[in-house]
């Protein structure tokens, strides 16, 4: 079942405790780091639903756990190196997750490209068939089926309630986290993601209407 607002608040507090003890991720050669001014700018852009977004003072270490695609192939965050990634952890049985999935699909259709990717990572234990059927029923066209059936990846990220969305830099390190559902196709969300793309690289992601 989905978490109540009180549960999400408790989850946020617990996650904050985890972050205080977590090791910042080491930068790869040539990596572009967010400065204090960059982080301040992102915080200023948090209007509307994005007010719930937490911008970290330092990036978290990249998670090495694997998850699976529609065909059972192992995937890791290293496969997305060089791209800013919006990683949404969700499940078909979670009403808030289901509610925000169309906006994630629209965002992927508008912004995905050489510099940006959206990963919708399901924690369903019923397998990829359940997720694929949900995509068909909802008309999801731009998101690949990705599954963390074992829950190892989700546990490694410190997920305490669903949905949870992470913003990852081009090295796959978490630089921001949002608990709960939002409209990911909103102007505020797009503005934040565009700025992260600009701050971490020389090129920008294409945006289609």
VOFIDREN-298562 format. One record per residue (C-alpha): residue number from 1; residue in three letters; x, y, z. Coordinates in nm, 4 decimals. Layout:
BEGIN
NODE  bati  mivex        xx        yy        zz
NODE   NUM    ALA         X         Y         Z
...
// end
This chain:
BEGIN
NODE  bati  mivex        xx        yy        zz
NODE     1    UNK    0.0000    0.0000    0.0000
NODE     2    UNK    0.1108    0.3609   -0.0479
NODE     3    UNK    0.2483    0.5668    0.2367
NODE     4    UNK    0.0566    0.8440    0.4157
NODE     5    UNK    0.1943    1.2001    0.4316
NODE     6    UNK    0.3061    1.1304    0.7910
NODE     7    UNK    0.4887    0.8165    0.6798
NODE     8    UNK    0.6556    1.0085    0.3984
NODE     9    UNK    0.7678    1.2744    0.6452
NODE    10    UNK    0.9179    1.0084    0.8726
NODE    11    UNK    1.0837    0.8513    0.5708
NODE    12    UNK    1.2373    1.1860    0.4818
NODE    13    UNK    1.3788    1.2219    0.8338
NODE    14    UNK    1.5224    0.8706    0.8256
NODE    15    UNK    1.6722    0.9320    0.4843
NODE    16    UNK    1.8297    1.2489    0.6132
NODE    17    UNK    1.9976    1.0452    0.8858
NODE    18    UNK    2.1259    0.8013    0.6249
NODE    19    UNK    2.2685    1.0876    0.4184
NODE    20    UNK    2.4568    1.2265    0.7165
NODE    21    UNK    2.6479    0.8996    0.7510
NODE    22    UNK    2.6842    0.8239    0.3787
NODE    23    UNK    3.0147    0.8751    0.2018
NODE    24    UNK    3.0135    1.1364   -0.0749
NODE    25    UNK    3.0863    0.9837   -0.4124
NODE    26    UNK    3.4344    1.0322   -0.5491
NODE    27    UNK    3.4407    1.2331   -0.8705
NODE    28    UNK    3.5564    1.0600   -1.1871
NODE    29    UNK    3.8322    1.2275   -1.3937
NODE    30    UNK    3.6784    1.5127   -1.5911
NODE    31    UNK    3.3591    1.5117   -1.3848
NODE    32    UNK    3.1796    1.8434   -1.3456
NODE    33    UNK    3.0905    1.9117   -0.9839
NODE    34    UNK    2.8022    2.1274   -0.8688
NODE    35    UNK    2.9299    2.4311   -0.6843
NODE    36    UNK    2.7647    2.5841   -0.3806
NODE    37    UNK    2.6253    2.8517   -0.6133
NODE    38    UNK    2.4859    2.5822   -0.8446
NODE    39    UNK    2.3103    2.4106   -0.5552
NODE    40    UNK    2.1694    2.7431   -0.4365
NODE    41    UNK    2.0340    2.8098   -0.7856
NODE    42    UNK    1.8623    2.4705   -0.7973
NODE    43    UNK    1.7056    2.5315   -0.4589
NODE    44    UNK    1.5689    2.8633   -0.5782
NODE    45    UNK    1.4013    2.6876   -0.8723
NODE    46    UNK    1.2011    2.4548   -0.6462
NODE    47    UNK    0.8556    2.5961   -0.7087
NODE    48    UNK    0.5245    2.4124   -0.6953
NODE    49    UNK    0.5495    2.0376   -0.6305
NODE    50    UNK    0.9265    2.0611   -0.6622
NODE    51    UNK    0.9424    2.2280   -0.3217
NODE    52    UNK    0.9723    1.8722   -0.1876
NODE    53    UNK    1.3012    1.8169   -0.3700
NODE    54    UNK    1.6069    1.7833   -0.1446
NODE    55    UNK    1.9340    1.9021   -0.3017
NODE    56    UNK    2.2322    1.7348   -0.1353
NODE    57    UNK    2.5375    1.9282   -0.0219
NODE    58    UNK    2.7557    1.6591   -0.1793
NODE    59    UNK    2.6778    1.3803   -0.4275
NODE    60    UNK    2.6151    1.0298   -0.2950
NODE    61    UNK    2.8329    0.7435   -0.4133
NODE    62    UNK    2.7057    0.5717   -0.7288
NODE    63    UNK    2.5122    0.2533   -0.6575
NODE    64    UNK    2.6586   -0.0558   -0.8225
NODE    65    UNK    2.3632   -0.2938   -0.7809
NODE    66    UNK    2.2076   -0.4278   -1.1006
NODE    67    UNK    1.8466   -0.4242   -1.2140
NODE    68    UNK    1.6850   -0.5860   -1.5200
NODE    69    UNK    1.5265   -0.4696   -1.8426
NODE    70    UNK    1.2240   -0.6185   -2.0211
NODE    71    UNK    1.4358   -0.9041   -2.1568
NODE    72    UNK    1.6126   -0.9870   -1.8323
NODE    73    UNK    1.9396   -0.8183   -1.9246
NODE    74    UNK    2.1377   -0.6797   -1.6293
NODE    75    UNK    2.1553   -0.2991   -1.6197
NODE    76    UNK    2.3629   -0.0730   -1.3970
NODE    77    UNK    2.3856    0.3017   -1.3555
NODE    78    UNK    2.7270    0.2837   -1.5220
NODE    79    UNK    2.5378    0.2127   -1.8453
NODE    80    UNK    2.4051    0.5706   -1.8265
NODE    81    UNK    2.7414    0.7396   -1.7640
NODE    82    UNK    2.7563    1.0773   -1.9337
NODE    83    UNK    2.3845    1.1458   -1.8875
NODE    84    UNK    2.1869    1.3217   -1.6184
NODE    85    UNK    1.9317    1.0651   -1.5018
NODE    86    UNK    1.5929    1.0997   -1.3380
NODE    87    UNK    1.5470    0.7671   -1.1574
NODE    88    UNK    1.1948    0.6969   -1.0346
NODE    89    UNK    1.1419    0.3969   -0.8033
NODE    90    UNK    0.7803    0.2826   -0.8087
NODE    91    UNK    0.5358   -0.0114   -0.8150
NODE    92    UNK    0.2109   -0.0831   -0.9977
NODE    93    UNK    0.0284   -0.1392   -0.6667
NODE    94    UNK    0.1168    0.2128   -0.5420
NODE    95    UNK   -0.1597    0.4671   -0.6276
NODE    96    UNK    0.0661    0.7782   -0.6141
NODE    97    UNK    0.3167    0.5972   -0.8375
NODE    98    UNK    0.0473    0.5197   -1.0903
NODE    99    UNK   -0.0760    0.8796   -1.0787
NODE   100    UNK    0.2608    1.0331   -1.1699
NODE   101    UNK    0.3638    0.7782   -1.4344
NODE   102    UNK    0.1979    0.9628   -1.7286
NODE   103    UNK    0.3909    1.2808   -1.6422
NODE   104    UNK    0.7168    1.0841   -1.6322
NODE   105    UNK    0.6307    0.9405   -1.9725
NODE   106    UNK    0.5668    1.2894   -2.1141
NODE   107    UNK    0.8917    1.4167   -1.9640
NODE   108    UNK    1.0864    1.1304   -2.1239
NODE   109    UNK    0.9256    1.2002   -2.4587
NODE   110    UNK    1.0129    1.5689   -2.4371
NODE   111    UNK    1.3644    1.5675   -2.2929
NODE   112    UNK    1.5402    1.2324   -2.3376
NODE   113    UNK    1.8499    1.2451   -2.5548
NODE   114    UNK    2.2309    1.2298   -2.5426
NODE   115    UNK    2.2440    1.4197   -2.2123
NODE   116    UNK    1.9346    1.3018   -2.0261
NODE   117    UNK    1.7462    0.9804   -1.9472
NODE   118    UNK    1.4458    0.8784   -1.7406
NODE   119    UNK    1.4509    0.5408   -1.5632
NODE   120    UNK    1.1240    0.4135   -1.4175
NODE   121    UNK    1.2403    0.1267   -1.1950
NODE   122    UNK    0.9590   -0.0969   -1.0742
NODE   123    UNK    0.9866   -0.2960   -0.7508
NODE   124    UNK    0.6999   -0.5299   -0.8494
NODE   125    UNK    0.7631   -0.8920   -0.7594
NODE   126    UNK    0.5127   -1.0143   -1.0176
NODE   127    UNK    0.7675   -0.9738   -1.2949
NODE   128    UNK    0.8035   -0.7650   -1.6084
NODE   129    UNK    0.4709   -0.8887   -1.7470
NODE   130    UNK    0.2799   -0.6929   -1.4822
NODE   131    UNK    0.4744   -0.3763   -1.5559
NODE   132    UNK    0.4409   -0.4186   -1.9327
NODE   133    UNK    0.0654   -0.4711   -1.8971
NODE   134    UNK    0.0389   -0.1558   -1.6851
NODE   135    UNK    0.2290    0.0389   -1.9521
NODE   136    UNK   -0.0104   -0.0893   -2.2180
NODE   137    UNK   -0.3171   -0.0045   -2.0090
NODE   138    UNK   -0.1887    0.3486   -1.9339
NODE   139    UNK   -0.0578    0.4200   -2.2834
NODE   140    UNK    0.3013    0.4610   -2.1629
NODE   141    UNK    0.5144    0.4998   -2.4761
NODE   142    UNK    0.8482    0.6555   -2.3841
NODE   143    UNK    0.9604    0.4587   -2.0765
NODE   144    UNK    1.1440    0.1277   -2.0894
NODE   145    UNK    1.0334   -0.1552   -1.8596
NODE   146    UNK    1.2917   -0.1803   -1.5814
NODE   147    UNK    1.2580   -0.4082   -1.2794
NODE   148    UNK    1.4224   -0.4386   -0.9381
NODE   149    UNK    1.2411   -0.7594   -0.8485
NODE   150    UNK    1.4847   -0.8582   -0.5727
NODE   151    UNK    1.4646   -0.5148   -0.4130
NODE   152    UNK    1.8435   -0.5010   -0.3708
NODE   153    UNK    1.8852   -0.1795   -0.5678
NODE   154    UNK    1.6007   -0.0081   -0.3830
NODE   155    UNK    1.7366   -0.1128   -0.0450
NODE   156    UNK    2.0799    0.0112   -0.1405
NODE   157    UNK    1.9339    0.3551   -0.2169
NODE   158    UNK    1.7656    0.3706    0.1238
NODE   159    UNK    1.4103    0.3727   -0.0163
NODE   160    UNK    1.1611    0.3768    0.2706
NODE   161    UNK    0.8389    0.4538    0.0820
NODE   162    UNK    0.7114    0.4846   -0.2731
NODE   163    UNK    0.7410    0.6668   -0.5028
NODE   164    UNK    1.0922    0.8024   -0.4651
NODE   165    UNK    1.2712    0.9909   -0.7408
NODE   166    UNK    1.6449    1.0542   -0.7575
NODE   167    UNK    1.8299    1.3069   -0.9710
NODE   168    UNK    2.1665    1.1600   -1.0707
NODE   169    UNK    2.4600    1.3497   -1.2148
NODE   170    UNK    2.6512    1.2345   -1.5221
NODE   171    UNK    2.8581    0.9963   -1.3080
NODE   172    UNK    2.5447    0.8285   -1.1681
NODE   173    UNK    2.5737    0.9893   -0.8262
NODE   174    UNK    2.2627    1.1090   -0.6456
NODE   175    UNK    2.2520    1.4864   -0.6133
NODE   176    UNK    1.8842    1.5246   -0.5239
NODE   177    UNK    1.5885    1.3233   -0.3995
NODE   178    UNK    1.2127    1.3728   -0.3865
NODE   179    UNK    0.9678    1.1656   -0.1814
NODE   180    UNK    0.6119    1.1322   -0.3090
NODE   181    UNK    0.4415    1.1949   -0.6411
NODE   182    UNK    0.4663    1.5145   -0.8445
NODE   183    UNK    0.3967    1.6348   -1.1966
NODE   184    UNK    0.7324    1.5632   -1.3595
NODE   185    UNK    0.6256    1.7360   -1.6796
NODE   186    UNK    0.5669    2.0667   -1.5033
NODE   187    UNK    0.7613    2.3819   -1.5986
NODE   188    UNK    0.9290    2.3763   -1.2565
NODE   189    UNK    1.0514    2.0179   -1.2972
NODE   190    UNK    1.1762    2.0805   -1.6505
NODE   191    UNK    1.3560    2.3976   -1.5408
NODE   192    UNK    1.5449    2.2165   -1.2643
NODE   193    UNK    1.6447    1.9283   -1.4893
NODE   194    UNK    1.7568    2.1616   -1.7685
NODE   195    UNK    1.9754    2.3513   -1.5218
NODE   196    UNK    2.1335    2.0288   -1.3917
NODE   197    UNK    2.2101    1.9291   -1.7515
NODE   198    UNK    2.3632    2.2700   -1.8210
NODE   199    UNK    2.5612    2.2744   -1.4965
NODE   200    UNK    2.7148    1.9314   -1.5512
NODE   201    UNK    2.8030    1.9503   -1.9208
NODE   202    UNK    2.8516    2.1720   -2.2219
NODE   203    UNK    2.5508    2.0483   -2.4211
NODE   204    UNK    2.1815    2.0500   -2.3422
NODE   205    UNK    1.9128    1.7871   -2.3799
NODE   206    UNK    1.6700    1.8278   -2.6693
NODE   207    UNK    1.3215    1.9295   -2.5739
NODE   208    UNK    1.0225    1.8445   -2.7836
NODE   209    UNK    0.6762    1.9882   -2.7412
// end
